[in-house]
Amino acid sequence: MTLSSRFSQCLIPGLVVASLATATWAQGTRKEAVFHRFDKDGDGIVTTAELPDIKTLAIYDRNGDGRVSLEEFRATMDGQSNTANGENEAALSRIDAYIKKTDKNGDGNLSKDEVGGEEWFDRLDRNQDGLIGPGEISPFRALVRKFGERRAFEVPAHQVTKADVAKITSGPEILKPGEVGIGRMIPDVEFTDIDGKAHRLSDVKNHKGFVIAMTSATCPVSRRLLPSLAKLETLLTANDVPMILVNAFGSETEAEIREQLASHQFAAAYVHDRYKKLSQALYAATTTEVFLIDAKQTLLYRGALDDQYGIDYSINEPRHHYLEDAVTAHLAGEVPVIAATAAPGCELNLGGGETKGGDITYYRDVARIMQRNCVQCHRHGGVAPFALDDFDEVSDRAKVIQRVLSEGTMPPWFAAKTEGEGPSLWANDHSLSSRDQADLMAWLNSDHPKGNPADAPKPQGFPEEWSTGTPDLIIPLSKAFKIQATGFMPYQRDVVTSELTEDKWISGYEILPSERDVVHHVIVKVVEKGETHVDRGEAEGFWAAYVPGNGAVQYPEGFARKLSAGSKIHFQIHYTPSGVEKMERLKLGLHFADKPPKFEVKTLAIADHRLNIPPGAPSHMEGASQSIPFDIPVISFMAHMHVRGSAFSFEITYLDGKSEMLLDIPRYDFNWQLRYELKTPKFLPAESSIKVTGIFDNSANNKANPDPTKAVRWGDQTYDEMLIGYIEYFVPALDSEIWQRWSDHFGGAE
């Protein structure tokens, strides 16, 4: 199983973003970015009218003429930088004092006894000789000299390696559900079991569901899985979900099959599918594939039983129980989080091609396509403006659906495929499969046949409040905000203290608006207790975030974010009036991890603060580059611009000069700021450079453009612009604790 596939266990599309004050902004870029933010008219001079108060003028107006030039601003900032350098030198002095005090025998080395058996000792003792010598202290001192004590936390002492990534991402590939028939109705096939008893697939209606497991008496991987299947059969039967075993190898003998059944004491019906009728109806691919089908013959899950065995690997115990998890979700009235995986086993040669289902009908086909791809938002009580969960609603909006499908605006997914890419790289790819697209368009262009109502899928249920379960801690806004009926609202901000008395690892979160139709997006930042925070907007990154349909995240086991005791939660909210005056008070729900994680998830933000978009420009390019300070395994990307943004890309240049497109978004949409989650982490080596590029349409042809006659610069509001690329990655979680212990010692050194 891939790491990002594990991350796709969050609510799809789950949006994962967090805050990281990176140490890689170029100093000159920061200076000019702040200056140009105030220089609204772009004349190179900041006047008193453009400054927030007279105190700010006094700080930067070095010649006393009542104005601030860029040169004056730089000179002031250089002075502040020198002060910061002095603070860093002071930090180094505290480190030296601590070492001198701790080195009790004065040999220039620190032993584990001398540091009191601290856990971080083994991590700094790189040569494992039982001593930390000057050479092993040097990397830490270099970080403090460059970044200061706080910045040192951002570069982990132990970095994730390619071997680490390979280990945690091994297992069956997660597949795009729509490409393998998830959500489709399985034809009502007749079949006979090995004892001569006749069945139909529609017999499933008498139970809560059905599991069909492909198997073989001779395939090695199938044989290794039989004990697990037999064990699972008992659990399934107890929950009224019977199992059928299907063998598509006509060459295997009845004696081989019955010997296998007897050795594992299966009670399940066994179908020797010599003519492959049932196997073809399922599009079965291997002898280990399992299928979960509900009482309405809808395919809910297909793929591997678990991740214990593969063609060329095996582990002692499975880490992920795909089928069992899917059954548990189904019995709870939920959609399986992982709905399709590859199933390592002996490949099947079914022949016969696709099983034809006749003309496309609403009840059998279209209703299921809508459930799988649209109804999460387009339902009564959902975030979309209208529902699409019954025949009349879909039929009435046939032309609308045709248009958005043709434009590619729905379902919302904007990542371009790279040349020769093959299967989608993205774990949360929301685009329609080619089959779903063709069938839906065919039905929309027809006279909309309903078909047999008995073929309709089971209605989908949705949670009334928290989609990820009741949180361990709920943090509401400090007050309700009044949302006007019409017009434009500036961003609203709120600060709430977490009230935590001890540090917590957060395994998942959900941002829940009280009025979904007026909340465009929410940005959450965390400020540690005792820290002073200056809100620099989205460019600082995020700790959590919300956009419609993307407000809940549940991290896989072993991954989490840190929330310290007494920290403050900063909310930035973009409200959009909906035609009716409302009061809105959203809340943040947090789930605590049962134990400290192995990996901590972080987000790197790359921003271009020096935006200068000319009036009327239809295709203006801006961008920024960032050198990567250490090896990082990337798991997702997210782009952020405002309403003039029309395209966005992430590109990496390696040390050898070769470049690679990481993500191309040729049609950026401000209304759908999606998180693009990789199936397999992308390992980016240290010293390579990432470039983010944005294209802006500031012309009158851009219908969302507030004012095509205006030159546009960086700013928080929608009528201003931004260009930020977010890169989500992970580091060993223990390192943050190690550095904190060092910091505690250094801060208290005499």
N, C-alpha and C positions, 0 to 999 in steps of 0.2 A: 504494500500500500504506500502511496506517495505521501510525503509530508503535507503538501497542500491539499491532498485529498482528505487527510485527517482534519485539516483546517476547514474543509467544506462540510464537516459535521456541524458547523454553526448553521443557524437559520439562513437559507439561501434567499437572496444574496446577502449573505451576511457581510456588513461593512466594518473591517478592522483597521483603526487608525489610532496613533498615540503620539505623545510629546517626546521630542528629543532635542535638547539644545546642543546642536552639533558644534564641533570645534573646527569646522572646515570652511566656514565662510571666509572669503578673502577680506582682509581688513579694509582695503580701499572700496570694495563693493558695498560693504556695510555703511561706510561713511556717506558715500554718494546716494545710497538708497534712502537713508533717513533724510538727507538734505532735499532730494527731489520730491520726497513725500510732502514736504512743506512748500516747496517751490511750485505752487499750483499753476502759475502762468508760464512756467518754463523759461523765464528770462535770465536764469543764473543768479538771481538775487532774491533773498527771502526778506520781505518787508514786515513791519509790525502787524499789518492786516493779515498776513499769512501765518503768523506765529500764535500759539495758544495763549501766551501771557507775557507780561513785561519781564518776569524773572528769566524766562528762556532767552529773551533778547539780550539781557545783561550778561548771560553766560557766554554767548557766541559772538556778540558784537565787540570785537577786539579793538577797533579803531574809533568806536564811539560815534559813528555817523548815523545811527538809527537803522542800519540795515546789516544783513549778514550775507557775505559772499561765500562761495564754495571754499575759497582759500582760507577764510576765517574759520569756517566750520571744520575743515581738515586740521588746522593748527590746534583748535580746541580739543578735537578728538585725539590728536597725537599726544597732547598733554595728559589726557585721561588714560591713554594706553600706557604711558610711562608709569603712571601711578599703579596701574594693574600689574605691570612688570615688577614693580617694587613689592607688591603684595605677594607675587609668586616667589620672589627671592626670600621673602619672610617665611613662606611655607616651606621652602627648602631648608631654611635654617631650623625650623621646628623638626623636620625629618632628621637632620643631622644631630640635633640635640637628643631626640628620642633614641637614635642608634647608639650614641655615646653613653647615654644613661643605661641602656639595656645591655650593652656589651660589658658584662661585669668583669670578665677576665682580661679585657683590653687587647684581645688578639685580632681585632678588626673584623671578626665574624660574629654572627648571631646563631646560637644554637636553639633548638626547640625548647629546652629547659629555660633558657634566658628570656624567651618571649612568652613564657607561661603556657606552653603547649597550644598556642593559638592555631586554629584550623588553617589559616592562610599560609602557615609556614611551609607546608608541603608543596603548595602551588608556586611559591617563589624559589624554593629549593630545586631549581631546574635540573641540576646534575645528580640530585638525590644522594649527596654525600653527608647529609645530616647537618649542614651548615649553610647559612646564607652569607655569601661573601660580597664584597663591594661590587663585583661585576653583576651579581644578581639583584642588587638594589638599584643599579644604574638605570634600567628601563623605567622603573617607577619615578625616579628623580627626573628623568628626561621629560616624562609626561607632565609632571608638576611644573617644571620650568617653562614648558611650552603653553600649557593650558590653565595652570592653577589647580588647586586641590579638587575643586568640584569637577573640572573638565576631565581630570584623570579617570573618573568613573566611567567615562564613555568609551574608553578603549580597553577591552577585557584583557586580563592577564593571560587567560587561556582562550584561544580562538577556536571556533568551530572549523573543523577540517573537512575536506572532501570525503574522507573515510567516515566521519561522523554523519554527514548527510546521507551517504550511501547506506549506512546501517539503519537509520531511522526511516528511510524512504523505501526500503525493500518491501516486496509483496506485490499482490495483484494491482494492475493499473485500474484506476477509477475511470469509468467510461461516461461519455455524455449520454444521459438517459434517453433523450429523444431519438438518438441515432440507433438505439437497440430495442426500440419498441416499448419502453416503459410508458405506462399510462394507456396503452392500446388494449382493445378487447381481443382475447384469444378466441379463435373460432371454436365452435362446439363440436369437437372431434370425437368420433366413436373409437373405442379401443377395447381390447380383450386382454385380461391378465394371464399370467402363466398357468393359472388353474382353470382357465376357460370361462371365467366370469366376464360378462360384457359391462362396459361403463360408457358414460358420456362425460365430457368435461363439464357440462352444465350441472352434473351432480354436486358441484361445489356449492350450489345455492343452499344446500341443506346443512352447510357447515359455516364456520366463521371465515374460512379460507382454505387453501390447498397449497401444499408444497410438492412440486415435482422435482425429483433429483435424478439427473442423468448418472449412469454408472456403467461399469463394465467388470466382467469377471477376470479380465486379463490385463487391463491398463494399470501400471504400477501406482500411479497417483490416485486413481479411483479406489484401489484396494486399500491404500493407506488411510483413506478418508472414511472407510466403512464403519470403524468403531465410533467415530464422531457422529456419523449419520444415525447409527443405531441409538446412541445416547440421546440425540436431539429428538428422535422419533417419540420417545416417551414423553418429553416435555410438550411437544406439539399436540400429541393425542390428548393430553390432559387439558389442553386449551381449545379443543375442538377444531384443530387444524391438522387434518390427516395428511399423510405423505404417500406419494406414489413413486416407485423406483422405475426408471425407464432405461432400457438397454437397446441402443440403436445398432449394435453389431450383430448382424444376422449370422455371422460366421461362428459365434460362440455357441456352445452346446447347452442343452437344458441341464445336463449333468453338472457342468461347471457352475451354472447359475444356481442350481438347488444346493450344491455343496456350500457355496458362498453364503446363501441365505441361512442355511442351518447353522453355520459357524457363528453367525452374528445375531441370530434369533430375531429377525425382522418380522413384524406383523403387517407391514405395509404391502399393498398390492404391488406386484412386480409385472411390468409390461415388457415382453421381448418384442420390441418394435421393429420386426424384420423388414417391413415395408416402409418404415420411417414416416408414417402418416402423422403420428403425434409429434415426433421430433421435428418434422418440417413445420408444423403449425407453430412451434415454439421458436423456430430459427435456431435450434440448439447448435452450439459451436464446438463443445468439447464434452468428454465423458465425465467431467466433474461439475458441470454447471448445474445450479439449482435455481428454481423459479418459485416465487411467491405470488399466488393469484387469489384475488378476493372473491366474495360470493357473487359478484356481478361479472366475473370472468375478466377483470381488469388486471393486467400485469403490473405488480407493485415493485418487485425486485427481481433481478437476474444477475447471476455471476457466481463468485466463489462462495463456498460455505464459510470459510475463514481464511486466515493467512498462514496456516501452519505448514502447508506443503506446496511445493511447486515442482516444475519440471527438473530444476537443477538446484533446489535448496530445500531445507527443512529446518524447523526450530522446535524446541522442546514443547512449548505451549503456544497456542495461538494468541496473538496480541489483539486481534480484532475479529469479532464474531459477526460477520456481515449479515448472514441470514437470520440468526437469532435476534440481532438488533432490529432488523426490518420487521420481523414478526411481532416483537415487543411494541414497536411503534404502531403497527397496524391494529393490534388489539387495544391500544390506547386511543384509537381514533386519529392518529397522526400519520403524516407522510414520512416514509423512511428517509433519513438524512442522506445516506449513501444508497442510491437506488440501482446502481449498475457497476459491476467490475468485470474485468477479465477473469476467466476461470482456468488457471493452468491445468492442463490435462492432455489426454490424447485427442487430437482433432478429429472431427466427424466429417465425412464426405456424404452429405445428405442428397445432393443432386436435386432435381425437380424444381429448383428455384423458389421463387416467392409464392406463398399460398395466397391465392386471390380471394378477396372478400366481397366482390361485387361492387356496385355503385356506392359512393360515399354517402352516408346518412348522418343526420344530426346525432341521434341517440347512440349509435354504435361508434362513430368516429369523431365527429366534430366536438361533441360535449367533452370527450376525453382529452382532446387536444387543448381545449380551453382550460380545463381543470389543471392540466400539467403546466401550462405556460402563461395563463392570464388571470385566473380567478383569485390568485393570492392577493392581488390588488383590486381587480375589477369584480367586486362582489358587494352586496349590501353591507354597509358598515366598513368597507375597505377604504384605502387611501385614494383610489381612482375616482374620477367624477361620475362614472356610471358602471353598472354591473353587467357582466357577461356570463351569468351562470344559469340562464334558461333559454329556450328556443327563441321566444319572441324578442328578447334583448339582443341576441346574436343576429337574428334575421333582420331586425330593424336597422342595425348598424353595419350591415354587410358592406356597404360602400366605404364606410369609414375604415373598417378592418382591412379591406382591399388596399386602400391608400397607404395606411401605415405599414402594411407588409411590403408593398412595392417600394416605399421610401426607405425601408429598413429602420424606421424609428421605433417599431414595436415587434416583438418584445425588445426592451431596451438592452442592446449589446452593440458596442461600437468598435471593438478591436478588429483590425484588419488581419487577414491571414497573410503570413509571409510566403514568399515563393517556395514551393516544394515542401510546405509545412506538414501536410498530411493531416492526421487527426488534430483536433483542437488542443492547444497547449494549456488551456485554461480550465481549472477545476469547476468554476462557476459560470461557464459559458451558457448564457440564456437564449442564444439565438435558436430559432426553430430548426429542427432537422430537415433535411431535404425532402424526406417523405411527408412529414407533417405539413411543410409549406405547400407541397404539391397538392396534397389531399384537401387542405383547407381552402386553397385558392380555387380548386375544382368545384368544391361545394358552394363557395360564395358566388361563383359564376353560373351556377345552375339555378333551378327553381326551388332550391333549398329543401330537398326531401327529408322528412322527419325520420322515416324508418319505423322500427318496432319499439314502442316505449319500454318493452321488457328488456331491451338491450341497453337502456340508460345506465350509466355508472352510478355507483353509490355516492350520494351527496357528500361533498367534502366538509369536514368540520374545522372550525377555526377557534382558537382560544379567545375568550372574552376580554382578557387583560394581558397578562404576561405570557408571551409565546414560549419563553424558555423556563417556565415554572416560577414559583414564588421566590423572589430574591432573598438572600440572607440580610441584605441591608438596602433600604430604599432611601434615596436622597432626593427630595423634591426641591423645586425652586423655592426661594425664600418668600415669594409672593406670586400672585396671579398677575399676568400682564394683560392689559386691555388692548385688544386687536381691533383696529378701526375697520369699518365696513368696506371702504374703497381706498384707492390711492396707494402711496408708497410709504413703507415704514423703515426707518433706520434699524440697524442691528441693535438688539437688546442684550444687555449683559447682566449677569447675576453671579454672586460669590457666596458659596455655602461651605461651612466647615464640616468635615466628614464626621466628626464626633468619635472617630475610632480612637481607642485607648492603646491599641497595639497594632503593629504592622500587619498587613494582610496581603496575601497573594490572591489576585482576582482571576478566577478561571472563566468568567464570562460576565457579560453585561447586557443590559437592554435599556434604551432610551424610549420612554413611552409618553408621547404627547397626550394631553387631555382633549385636544381638538386637532385631529390629524390633518384636516384640510387647510389649516393656516400655517403649519410648520413646514417651511421649505428645507432647512437644514439646521443642525445643531453641532457645535464644536465644544468639546469638553477638554479642559486642561487641568492638570494637577500641580499645585504648588506646595512644596514641602513646608512643614511647620517651621516658622522662624525666617523663611525666605521672603525677600521682597520681590514682588512680581510687577513687571511693566508689560502690559498687554501689547504685543506686537502682531496680533492677528494670526491668521492661518499659517504664516511663514514659520512660526515656532514649531509646527507639527500639532499632533493631537494625542490625547490619551484615549478618547472615545469620540464617536461621531454618529450622526443620524442623517440620512436622507430618506425620502419615501421608499418603503420597501427594503431599506437597509439600515436597520436600527438595532439589531441584536447580534451578539457574537458569543459563541461558546467555544472556548479553546479546547483542543484535545488534551488528553492526559499528559502531564509533563511540561505543559506550556502555560504561562500566565503573565499577568502584568502586576507590578508592585504598587500598593497604595499604603503609604506610611501613616502612622498614627498622627492625628492632629492636622493632617494636610487639608488644604482648601481646594474646593472644586470650583473652577471657573467655567461658567456657561456662556457661550456666545450663540444667540439664536436669531435666525433670519425668519421673520414672520411675513407671510403674504396674505393680505386681506382677501376674503372669499365672498364678499357681497353682503355679509351679515356681521354686525358688531358682536364680538365674543370676548370672553375672559379665558385665558389659557395658562395652565400651570403644569408643565411637564415634570417628569421625575426620572431619575436614574436608578435602575435596579442593579445590584451587584451580587454575584455568586462567589463565595469563598472557596478556594482550593482546599482539599482535604489534607494536603501535605505540600511542602515546598516543591516547586517545579524544578525540572532539570534545565529548562531553557526559558529565558525571558524575552518576550517579544518587544521590539522597539520600532520606531519609525524615523527615518531620515527625511528631512525636507530640503529640497533644492529649489531656491526661489530666485527670480529675476526682478529685483526691486527698481531697476533703472528703466522701466518701461517708458517708451515715448512713442505713442501710436499717432501718426499724423491724421488730420481731419480727412474724412472721405476715403481713406485707404481701404481697398477691398481685400487685400491679402498681404498684411504686414507681418513680418517675421521678427520674433524676439526669442531670447533664450539665455541659458546659464549653464555653466559646467562646474563639476565638482569632482575633486580627486578623492578616491576612496582610501581612507587611512589604514584600513586593515581588511583582511579577508572577511567577506560577509556572504551568508547564504540568503538570497532574496526570495521571499514567498509571495509578494504581491506588489502591485503598482496602483497609484491613483493620481489622476490629473485634476488640477483645479484652475479654472479661469472663470471670468464672468460672462456676461451676455454677448460680448463681442468675440469671444473665443470661438474658433471654427475648426481647429485641428491641433493635435498635440502628439508628441512622440518622445520616447526615451531611447537613447542610443548610448552604447558603451564603446570606448576606444581602449584597447589593451596596450600593454607596454611595447609590444612589437609593432604598433601602429595600425593593426587591423581593427575594423569597426564592425559592430553588430547591432541591428535594430532589436531592442528588447520589447517594445510595445509601440504600435502605430495606431493612433486614433484619428482617422481621416475626417470623421464627422463628429467633432466634440459637441456635446449637448449640455448646457448649463443645468438643465432640469434633471439630468441623470448622471451624477458624478459617481460613477461606479468604481468599485474596487475590482481589479483584475488579478485573480488569484491563480498562480501557477500550479499545475499538477505536480511538478517536480521542482524543487528549489533551484534557482539559478545561482551558481557559485561565482561571485565576482572577486577577483584577486586584488590584493592591496596595490595601490599606486595606479590602477586603471582609472579612467575618467568617465563619468556619466554626464551626458549632455541632455538637457530637456529643452525642447523647442516648441513654441506655440505660434500659431497663425491666427491673426485677428482680422475680423471684418468690421471696419469702422465706416462702411459705406451706407448710403441710404437704402441699398438693397437688403441690408440686414434688418428685418422687421422688428427685431428685439432691441435695436440700437437706440439708446436714449437720446443721443444727439450726434449725428454724423458730422456736424460742423466743428466739433470740439476735438482738440488734441487731448489724448487720454494718457494719464499716468497711473502709477500705483495708488491704490486706495482701498479701504475696507468696503465701501458701499458698492452696490450693484452697478451704479452709473460710473464708477471708477473701474479699474481692471487689476487683475493679479495674474501671475504665472508661477505656479508651484507644482513640482512633481514630488509625490510622496513614495518612498520605497520602504516596504516593511520587511524586516529581517529578524533574526534571533541570535542571541548570544548565550553562553552558559550562565544560568541564573546565579550560581554560587559566587561568581566573580564580584557581583555587586555587593554581596555580603562581605567578601574579603576586603574590598577597597574601603567599605564603611568601617570595618574594624581598624584598618590602617589609619584612616582619617581620624577616628576617635583618639587613637594613640597620639598622632601628630598634633592634633588640636590641643591635647592636654599636656604636651611635653613642656618641660621647664627650660 
